[in-house]
Amino acid sequence: SKTKIGLIGSIYFVGWVLASFILPRLSDIYGRKKIFLVSLTGICVMYTGIIISRNVDVTIALMFFLGCFSVGRASVGYLYM
């Protein structure tokens, strides 16, 4: 349906907002390099899953986790540099 297709784009930002409260704090506790590498690995896995996904519900879930891992790449990666 059109609602699910519209949810694909907006759920990414929901994951981004939720993870922006968690990942920077975890990077202070466990180290920025570890969180950065885990985030990059998660991004690769999520993109691969989105590419081979044939179900809209699975794509929505993967987009949420992609948004979560993207915080690690963007904000934690910036802090790490």
MDTraj code that builds the backbone (N, CA, C; nanometers):
import mdtraj as md
import numpy as np

residues = "SER LYS THR LYS ILE GLY LEU ILE GLY SER ILE TYR PHE VAL GLY TRP VAL LEU ALA SER PHE ILE LEU PRO ARG LEU SER ASP ILE TYR GLY ARG LYS LYS ILE PHE LEU VAL SER LEU THR GLY ILE CYS VAL MET TYR THR GLY ILE ILE ILE SER ARG ASN VAL ASP VAL THR ILE ALA LEU MET PHE PHE LEU GLY CYS PHE SER VAL GLY ARG ALA SER VAL GLY TYR LEU TYR MET".split()
xyz = np.array([
    [0.0835, -0.1185, 0.0000],
    [0.0000, 0.0000, 0.0000],
    [0.0879, 0.1247, 0.0000],
    [0.0259, 0.2382, -0.0264],
    [0.0995, 0.3647, -0.0318],
    [0.1533, 0.4052, 0.1047],
    [0.0840, 0.3651, 0.2093],
    [0.1298, 0.3970, 0.3449],
    [0.2607, 0.3275, 0.3763],
    [0.2718, 0.2010, 0.3408],
    [0.3951, 0.1269, 0.3662],
    [0.5112, 0.1817, 0.2849],
    [0.4851, 0.2202, 0.1626],
    [0.5903, 0.2761, 0.0791],
    [0.6357, 0.4110, 0.1338],
    [0.5443, 0.4904, 0.1846],
    [0.5810, 0.6168, 0.2471],
    [0.6552, 0.5970, 0.3775],
    [0.6263, 0.4870, 0.4441],
    [0.6925, 0.4564, 0.5704],
    [0.8392, 0.4188, 0.5508],
    [0.8733, 0.3702, 0.4330],
    [1.0119, 0.3308, 0.4062],
    [1.1057, 0.4499, 0.4239],
    [1.0683, 0.5657, 0.3737],
    [1.1538, 0.6828, 0.3856],
    [1.1552, 0.7436, 0.5241],
    [1.0417, 0.7444, 0.5903],
    [1.0349, 0.8119, 0.7196],
    [1.0864, 0.7260, 0.8352],
    [1.0838, 0.5940, 0.8215],
    [1.1305, 0.5084, 0.9302],
    [1.2822, 0.5179, 0.9446],
    [1.3506, 0.5545, 0.8366],
    [1.4946, 0.5760, 0.8428],
    [1.5278, 0.6848, 0.9444],
    [1.4523, 0.7935, 0.9423],
    [1.4775, 0.9040, 1.0340],
    [1.4355, 0.8719, 1.1768],
    [1.3382, 0.7849, 1.1929],
    [1.3012, 0.7390, 1.3273],
    [1.4178, 0.6618, 1.3887],
    [1.4783, 0.5746, 1.3108],
    [1.5957, 0.5020, 1.3586],
    [1.7117, 0.5953, 1.3882],
    [1.7276, 0.6977, 1.3046],
    [1.8344, 0.7958, 1.3260],
    [1.8151, 0.8688, 1.4584],
    [1.6931, 0.9132, 1.4847],
    [1.6650, 0.9888, 1.6074],
    [1.6856, 0.9016, 1.7306],
    [1.6362, 0.7800, 1.7282],
    [1.6515, 0.6922, 1.8441],
    [1.7982, 0.6566, 1.8701],
    [1.8724, 0.6299, 1.7657],
    [2.0117, 0.5917, 1.7834],
    [2.1005, 0.7101, 1.8199],
    [2.0578, 0.8304, 1.7874],
    [2.1404, 0.9466, 1.8200],
    [2.1468, 0.9719, 1.9703],
    [2.0568, 0.9134, 2.0458],
    [2.0641, 0.9215, 2.1910],
    [2.1540, 0.8129, 2.2498],
    [2.1731, 0.7047, 2.1770],
    [2.2419, 0.5878, 2.2316],
    [2.3866, 0.5758, 2.1833],
    [2.4093, 0.5809, 2.0530],
    [2.5416, 0.5498, 1.9995],
    [2.6526, 0.6456, 2.0426],
    [2.6315, 0.7764, 2.0448],
    [2.7414, 0.8616, 2.0921],
    [2.7820, 0.8333, 2.2364],
    [2.6877, 0.7985, 2.3198],
    [2.7209, 0.7636, 2.4586],
    [2.7947, 0.6307, 2.4659],
    [2.7524, 0.5357, 2.3846],
    [2.8243, 0.4086, 2.3807],
    [2.9665, 0.4263, 2.3293],
    [2.9850, 0.5197, 2.2377],
    [3.1201, 0.5430, 2.1861],
    [3.2105, 0.6047, 2.2921],
    [3.1539, 0.6798, 2.3833],
    [3.2339, 0.7325, 2.4936],
    [3.2722, 0.6226, 2.5929],
    [3.1859, 0.5243, 2.6075],
    [3.2115, 0.4154, 2.7029],
    [3.3062, 0.3109, 2.6436],
    [3.2757, 0.2629, 2.5234],
    [3.3485, 0.1509, 2.4653],
    [3.4562, 0.1915, 2.3646],
    [3.4627, 0.3158, 2.3296],
    [3.5607, 0.3615, 2.2319],
    [3.4952, 0.3923, 2.0987],
    [3.5407, 0.4990, 2.0377],
    [3.4785, 0.5433, 1.9130],
    [3.5096, 0.4505, 1.7965],
    [3.6302, 0.3964, 1.7956],
    [3.6680, 0.3101, 1.6835],
    [3.5818, 0.1847, 1.6781],
    [3.5557, 0.1231, 1.7922],
    [3.4735, 0.0012, 1.7956],
    [3.3320, 0.0289, 1.7457],
    [3.2710, 0.1354, 1.7946],
    [3.1339, 0.1696, 1.7539],
    [3.1304, 0.2066, 1.6065],
    [3.2315, 0.2778, 1.5602],
    [3.2393, 0.3161, 1.4198],
    [3.2480, 0.1928, 1.3300],
    [3.3328, 0.0972, 1.3645],
    [3.3474, -0.0236, 1.2836],
    [3.2226, -0.1117, 1.2877],
    [3.1596, -0.1207, 1.4038],
    [3.0341, -0.1956, 1.4130],
    [2.9261, -0.1292, 1.3271],
    [2.9235, 0.0019, 1.3283],
    [2.8249, 0.0748, 1.2474],
    [2.8487, 0.0549, 1.0984],
    [2.9739, 0.0586, 1.0561],
    [3.0030, 0.0357, 0.9146],
    [2.9665, -0.1057, 0.8718],
    [2.9926, -0.2022, 0.9576],
    [2.9540, -0.3402, 0.9277],
    [2.8023, -0.3536, 0.9201],
    [2.7332, -0.2901, 1.0148],
    [2.5867, -0.2927, 1.0139],
    [2.5287, -0.2277, 0.8903],
    [2.5890, -0.1189, 0.8452],
    [2.5416, -0.0514, 0.7241],
    [2.5566, -0.1434, 0.6029],
    [2.6701, -0.2105, 0.5926],
    [2.6911, -0.3032, 0.4807],
    [2.5883, -0.4163, 0.4817],
    [2.5620, -0.4701, 0.5994],
    [2.4646, -0.5789, 0.6110],
    [2.3237, -0.5290, 0.5763],
    [2.2877, -0.4100, 0.6252],
    [2.1538, -0.3571, 0.5982],
    [2.1348, -0.3255, 0.4500],
    [2.2354, -0.2668, 0.3855],
    [2.2246, -0.2400, 0.2420],
    [2.2119, -0.3691, 0.1620],
    [2.2882, -0.4698, 0.2006],
    [2.2774, -0.5990, 0.1324],
    [2.1387, -0.6591, 0.1515],
    [2.0862, -0.6495, 0.2723],
    [1.9517, -0.6999, 0.2984],
    [1.8447, -0.6249, 0.2203],
    [1.8607, -0.4932, 0.2091],
    [1.7632, -0.4142, 0.1326],
    [1.7686, -0.4507, -0.0151],
    [1.8886, -0.4742, -0.0662],
    [1.9018, -0.5091, -0.2074],
    [1.8327, -0.6411, -0.2384],
    [1.8473, -0.7406, -0.1516],
    [1.7897, -0.8722, -0.1814],
    [1.6494, -0.8914, -0.1236],
    [1.5987, -0.7918, -0.0539],
    [1.4660, -0.8037, 0.0070],
    [1.3563, -0.8018, -0.0987],
    [1.2597, -0.8879, -0.0805],
    [1.1447, -0.8941, -0.1717],
    [1.0142, -0.8586, -0.1006],
    [1.0232, -0.8214, 0.0263],
    [0.9066, -0.7940, 0.1076],
    [0.9153, -0.6506, 0.1603],
    [0.8065, -0.5769, 0.1514],
    [0.8056, -0.4373, 0.1942],
    [0.8231, -0.4267, 0.3454],
    [0.7657, -0.5187, 0.4207],
    [0.7790, -0.5142, 0.5668],
    [0.9238, -0.5353, 0.6106],
    [0.9927, -0.6254, 0.5448],
    [1.1338, -0.6487, 0.5761],
    [1.2158, -0.5268, 0.5382],
    [1.1838, -0.4649, 0.4269],
    [1.2544, -0.3436, 0.3834],
    [1.2347, -0.2310, 0.4835],
    [1.1160, -0.2176, 0.5380],
    [1.0897, -0.1148, 0.6392],
    [1.1740, -0.1399, 0.7634],
    [1.1805, -0.2638, 0.8082],
    [1.2612, -0.2966, 0.9265],
    [1.4092, -0.2716, 0.8999],
    [1.4560, -0.3082, 0.7826],
    [1.5963, -0.2864, 0.7485],
    [1.6290, -0.1373, 0.7379],
    [1.5344, -0.0576, 0.6908],
    [1.5568, 0.0869, 0.6831],
    [1.5666, 0.1480, 0.8224],
    [1.4910, 0.0953, 0.9169],
    [1.5010, 0.1427, 1.0547],
    [1.6413, 0.1172, 1.1088],
    [1.6907, -0.0050, 1.0919],
    [1.8238, -0.0377, 1.1418],
    [1.9330, 0.0337, 1.0629],
    [1.9088, 0.0596, 0.9360],
    [2.0038, 0.1381, 0.8590],
    [2.0157, 0.2791, 0.9154],
    [1.9030, 0.3365, 0.9554],
    [1.9063, 0.4674, 1.0197],
    [1.9811, 0.4638, 1.1517],
    [1.9631, 0.3571, 1.2267],
    [2.0360, 0.3428, 1.3538],
    [2.1861, 0.3350, 1.3312],
    [2.2294, 0.2552, 1.2364],
    [2.3723, 0.2397, 1.2113],
    [2.4321, 0.3631, 1.1440],
    [2.3528, 0.4392, 1.0729],
    [2.4045, 0.5583, 1.0054],
    [2.4487, 0.6650, 1.1038],
    [2.3912, 0.6666, 1.2214],
    [2.4360, 0.7604, 1.3248],
    [2.5806, 0.7316, 1.3614],
    [2.6153, 0.6050, 1.3721],
    [2.7524, 0.5689, 1.4033],
    [2.8493, 0.6130, 1.2963],
    [2.8069, 0.6049, 1.1727],
    [2.8943, 0.6468, 1.0638],
    [2.9092, 0.7973, 1.0607],
    [2.8013, 0.8682, 1.0792],
    [2.8046, 1.0131, 1.0641],
    [2.8577, 1.0840, 1.1891],
    [2.7921, 1.0673, 1.2997],
    [2.8307, 1.1462, 1.4174],
    [2.9511, 1.0875, 1.4898],
    [2.9538, 0.9577, 1.5106],
    [3.0676, 0.8967, 1.5795],
    [3.1913, 0.9027, 1.4897],
    [3.1733, 0.8835, 1.3607],
    [3.2856, 0.8950, 1.2675],
    [3.3433, 1.0354, 1.2657],
    [3.2574, 1.1335, 1.2739],
    [3.3036, 1.2731, 1.2799],
    [3.3816, 1.2984, 1.4080],
    [3.3329, 1.2472, 1.5191],
    [3.4035, 1.2634, 1.6457],
    [3.5355, 1.1876, 1.6450],
    [3.5378, 1.0736, 1.5801],
    [3.6589, 0.9912, 1.5743],
    [3.7685, 1.0607, 1.4940],
    [3.7289, 1.1322, 1.3887],
    [3.8279, 1.2029, 1.3079],
    [3.8913, 1.3138, 1.3877],
])
top = md.Topology()
chain = top.add_chain()
for i, resn in enumerate(residues, 1):
    res = top.add_residue(resn, chain, resSeq=i)
    for name in ("N", "CA", "C"):
        top.add_atom(name, md.element.get_by_symbol(name[0]), res)
traj = md.Trajectory(xyz[None], top)
